[in-house]
Every structure is written in C-alpha cells, then in structure tokens.
C-alpha cells in the first residue's frame, strides 16, 4: 500500500520535488554530470515552460496540493519539475554509464580522433 502523502497539504507537490530532486542531485554528483545536466536543462527549459503554461491555461491539468506560489504564470513546483525531470533522467543515464564503465560521447570522439592519428 502506498502511503498518502496528501497529509502534507499544500506542500505535497513541493515535498515530492525536493525528494526526487535530491535523488537526481545524488546521481549527478556520483556520475560527475552536473555540467551535462545543466546544458540539457537550459536547452529544454523554454520548451517545457511554454508547454506547461499552455496546458495550465487551457485546463489540461490542475494541481490541488501545491503551495499556491506562482512565478511567471505557473506554480513554483512546475518550475522545479522542469529542472528535476531532466536532471533525474540524465543522472540515471550517466550513473549507468559510470557503473557499466561505458565511455561518454566526448570520450568516443577523442578515441576516434586518436585512432585516426595512428
């Protein structure tokens, strides 16, 4: 049975963002991938913001368990969501790369360049 975290009331969504954001940060730290994650987040953020703003405006979804604090027309929790989701995906991806000892994309290019020198 899944616990009802709705007991956190208006802080429920924020609490989940902090929890999963902490998991993402730990994975990114382990994989030394903060810069890669930051680049991706910066590239995706404007798209995610426009998408989120539109879907909230037309009523696609509603967020009842939130703080009520809005920033630039959307809940603060949604801004965090747009950071946490790609950070978590990249954190998992890069951690798997480290654990499985696979070279990153930049290492592949460097290895290919070195092979061409021989």
N, C-alpha and C positions, 0 to 999 in steps of 0.2 A: 504494500500500500504506500502510495506517495504522500508525504506529509503536506498539509495545507499551509503553504507559506503566505496565504492571504491574510494571516494574522498580523502581518507587518503593515497592513493597511496601505496608506498612500506611499509607503516606502518599499513596497513589494518589488516593483519593477526595478527600482534603483538598486535594491539589495542583490537581485539576480545579476544585474550588470556588473556590480562590484565583484561578485563571486566569480563569474566567468571571465571578467577582465583580469582578475588575479591569476586564474589558471593560464590565460593567454600570456600574461607577463612572465610567469614562471617558465613556460615553454620557450618563449622568445629569449629569455635570459640563458636557459640551458643550451639553446642552439646558437647563441650569439647572433640573433637575427633581427635585432631591433631596427637597424637601418633598412633592411629589406622590407620589413613590415611597414615602416613609416612611409617609404616610397609608394607602396601599394595603397595604403590608406589615403594618402594625399591625392593619388590619382582617382580613386573610387569615390571619395567623399562628395564631390559636387554632384555626381550622378545619383548617389544614394540620397542626398539631401533633396534634390528635385523630385525624385520618385516618392520619397516619404511625404514631402509637403503636399504633393498632388493627391496621394492616396488618403491622407488625413482630411484634406479639403473636401473631397467628394464622398467621404464617409465609408471608405472600404473597410476600415477597422477603427475600433475605439479602444482606448487604454484606460480602464477604470481604476486600476491600482497603481497610480503614479502620483508624484509629488504635486503636480499642477504648475510647476515652474516651466515656462516656455522660453525658448531662446530662438530668435529669428523665425518665429511662427510654428515651431514644432517643440514637443516636450524635450526637456533636457535628457531624459532617458533615451530618447531616439537618437540624439547626437552620440551618446555613449555607445548605443547599439551599432551605429555606423563605424565606430572605431573597433569595438570588441570583436565583431564577427570576422572581419578580415584578419585581425591580429590573431584570433584563435585558429583560423584556417592555416595561416602562414606558420604559426607556432607549431601546430601539429605536423605540417609538411616538413618544416626544417628540422624538427626533432626526429622525425622518422629518417630523414636524410643523415643526420648525425649518428643515430643509433645503428642504421644499416650501413654506415660508412660509405655512402654514395657521394661522389663529388658534386658540388653545386654547379650551376650553369656557367659561372665565371671560371671555375676550375677546368671545366670541359674545354672552354675556348683556349685557355692557357696551355692545356695539354696538347690540343690540336696545333697550336702555334709552334710549340716546342717540337712536335713530330715533324713539322714542315721544315724546321731548321736542320734536321739531321741529314 
